[in-house]
């Protein structure tokens, strides 16, 4: 199992770099060439979401992206450190109100539309989106 880890400041201009790195590593891992655009788009959406969560919460920690090559699959994990608060626990009019929640749901819907295997976890210490794609057998991958 090979893993590439990328950390970047929560700034929108770094999302493009994360997309490019993810596509390059996915290609090397054996993800089908026809799916690479989906990989780029999904990673871009997940990273943009993480950047927004960090900026809205005033978090200065970097966004973390792990690119994991496993047998027969390639996974990308995008992690943030923005704490999640249950909707009933929010004060009325507090940061993270309805508009922010709708944008978050929209981003997750886009990712789910692009990737068949998506796992989203969130808690008081942050969240993570794990996206997984199948890979071709090593003999089918060109050097």
C-alpha positions in Angstrom: 0.0 0.0 0.0 1.4 3.4 -1.0 0.2 6.7 0.4 0.9 10.2 -0.7 0.0 12.9 1.8 -0.7 16.5 0.8 -1.3 19.3 3.3 -2.2 22.8 2.2 -3.2 26.1 3.8 -7.0 26.6 3.7 -6.9 28.9 0.7 -8.9 28.4 -2.5 -5.9 28.9 -4.7 -4.4 25.6 -3.4 -7.4 23.5 -4.5 -6.2 23.4 -8.1 -2.8 22.0 -7.0 -4.6 19.3 -5.0 -6.7 18.4 -8.0 -3.6 18.1 -10.3 -1.7 16.0 -7.7 -4.7 13.7 -7.2 -5.2 13.1 -10.9 -1.5 12.3 -11.4 -1.4 9.8 -8.5 -4.7 8.2 -9.6 -3.3 7.7 -13.1 -0.1 6.1 -11.7 -2.2 3.9 -9.4 -4.1 2.5 -12.4 -7.5 4.4 -12.2 -9.2 4.2 -15.6 -8.2 7.2 -17.8 -12.0 7.8 -18.5 -12.6 8.4 -14.8 -9.7 10.9 -14.2 -12.0 13.9 -14.8 -14.3 12.7 -12.2 -11.4 12.2 -9.8 -10.3 15.8 -10.4 -13.8 17.2 -10.0 -14.6 15.2 -6.8 -11.3 16.2 -5.2 -11.8 19.8 -6.1 -15.3 19.8 -4.6 -14.1 18.0 -1.4 -11.1 20.4 -1.0 -13.2 23.5 -1.7 -15.6 22.3 1.0 -12.8 21.7 3.5 -11.3 25.1 2.7 -14.7 26.8 3.3 -15.3 24.9 6.6 -11.8 26.0 7.8 -12.3 29.6 6.7 -15.9 29.9 8.2 -14.7 28.4 11.6 -11.5 30.5 11.6 -9.3 27.4 11.7 -5.7 28.0 10.6 -4.7 24.3 10.4 -4.0 22.9 6.9 -6.4 20.8 4.9 -5.1 17.2 4.7 -5.4 15.0 1.6 -4.3 11.4 1.5 -4.0 9.5 -1.7 -4.0 5.8 -1.0 -3.0 3.1 -3.5 -4.3 -0.3 -2.4 -4.7 -3.6 -4.1 -7.5 -3.2 -6.7 -8.5 0.3 -5.5 -7.4 3.9 -5.1 -8.8 6.1 -2.3 -8.6 9.8 -1.6 -9.3 11.1 1.9 -9.9 14.8 2.4 -9.9 15.8 6.0 -10.7 19.0 7.8 -10.6 20.1 11.4 -13.9 22.0 11.5 -16.0 20.8 14.4 -19.6 19.8 13.5 -22.4 20.8 15.8 -25.7 19.1 15.7 -28.4 21.4 14.2 -30.4 21.4 17.4 -27.4 22.6 19.4 -26.9 25.8 17.4 -27.9 29.1 18.7 -30.5 30.8 16.4 -28.7 33.0 13.8 -25.3 31.5 14.8 -22.5 30.9 12.2 -23.3 27.7 10.3 -27.0 28.5 9.8 -29.3 27.3 7.0 -27.4 28.8 4.0 -24.1 27.2 5.1 -25.8 23.9 5.7 -27.4 24.0 2.2 -24.0 24.7 0.6 -22.5 21.8 2.5 -25.2 19.4 1.4 -24.9 20.6 -2.2 -21.2 19.9 -2.2 -21.7 16.4 -0.7 -24.4 15.8 -3.4 -22.0 16.7 -6.2 -19.3 14.4 -4.8 -21.8 11.6 -4.4 -22.9 12.1 -8.0 -19.3 11.8 -9.2 -18.1 8.9 -7.1 -19.9 5.6 -6.5 -18.0 4.7 -3.3 -18.1 7.7 -0.9 -17.9 7.7 2.9 -18.4 10.9 4.9 -17.6 11.1 8.6 -17.9 14.2 10.9 -17.5 14.9 14.6 -16.4 17.5 17.1 -12.8 17.2 15.9 -13.5 17.6 12.2 -14.6 15.5 9.3 -13.3 13.4 6.4 -14.5 12.4 3.0 -13.2 9.1 1.6 -13.7 8.5 -2.1 -12.7 5.2 -3.7 -12.2 4.1 -7.3 -11.3 0.6 -8.7 -7.9 0.2 -10.4 -6.8 -1.9 -13.3 -4.5 -4.9 -12.5 -0.8 -3.9 -12.6 -0.2 -5.7 -15.9 -2.8 -3.5 -17.6 -1.2 -0.3 -16.5 1.3 1.2 -18.9 4.6 2.6 -17.4 
